[in-house]
Amino acid sequence: QNVKTDPVASAEGQAVDLLCVEKYQPSNRVLFCFRRWREDIGYLSLMNIMSVFKELKVNRLVLISTSKLSTEANHAVENDKRVTFYLCEDVAHFLE
């Protein structure tokens, strides 16, 4: 299911968000966010994405991006086990 956590980024073609519900455990919901950034992802941008946790009843967030996390955002991801971050190059081989 497509969702738009950031309508502006989605409209500009810089974001695609997918909400996935596990077939055998409907209570397990994962939000996959694909982002294109030119600069490091800042803490506030990360918090904007994470703000949908309660609204969408999401258990986990998987963020895949063209840019790395800023120092502050990286600390936030390390301290929140619900969030996983990958660079596009880390997952590109799955698409081959």
C-alpha positions, 0 to 999 in steps of 0.5 A: 500500500502506497502512503505519503508521509511527506506529500511535498517530497512525493510530489517532487519525485524524491520519495516513495513510501510503502506500508507493508502488513505481514500476511500471517501477522496483520498486527506487524506493520512495516513502513518502507521509505525510499528517499533521494537527498542531495545532502546528509539526512538531518535529525528533523527530517528523520523525526518527520518521517518517524512522526507517522508511527502512531498514525499508521500503527507501524511497528518498524521503519526501514529507511533507504536513501541515496544519502547518509544520515547526519551525526544526530540522525545516526544516533537517533537510529542507533538508539531506536531499534524500530528503525533500520537505515540502508544506503541505496548501494547497500540494497541495490544487489537485491534488485539485480 
